[in-house]
Amino acid sequence: MLFSGVYLIAMAGVGFYLPWIISYTVSFIIGEVILSYMGYQNKIAQFIAFGLIQVGSECGQIIPVNFFLESFKKTWVGKKRSYRECDK
């Protein structure tokens, strides 16, 4: 199973950021299940699994930003900047 050292190195690389770990883990498990059913040598299965892992990784990084967007904007305005500059 690919779940070995690659997974631990990836988690440590992002500082064990919980939203990323959850989405990455879920996508990794789904990708691993697809590979195990379709065969590890199947190029289509590898492509699908890799794509799922990448999407899971990106969702774990992008989705939390949407939750904290207003907080980021308030911090930006608190530093004497305008909303117009923030939206650029």
TAGIJO-V959275 format. One record per backbone hydrogen bond with DSSP energy under -1.0 kcal/mol. CO is the residue of the C=O (numbers start at 1). NH is the residue of the N-H. Records with the same first field share a line. If there is no record, write none. Layout:
BEGIN
CO = NH ; NH
END
This chain:
BEGIN
4 = 8
5 = 9
6 = 10
7 = 11
8 = 12
9 = 13
11 = 16
12 = 15
17 = 21
18 = 22
19 = 23
20 = 24
21 = 25
22 = 26
23 = 27
24 = 28
25 = 29
26 = 30
27 = 31
28 = 32
29 = 33
30 = 34
31 = 35
32 = 36
33 = 37
34 = 38
35 = 39
39 = 42
42 = 46
43 = 47
44 = 48
45 = 49
46 = 50
47 = 51
48 = 52
49 = 53
50 = 54
51 = 55
52 = 56
53 = 57
54 = 58
55 = 59
56 = 60
58 = 62
59 = 63
62 = 66
63 = 67
64 = 68
68 = 72
69 = 73
70 = 74
71 = 75
72 = 76
73 = 77
74 = 78
77 = 80
82 = 86
83 = 87
END
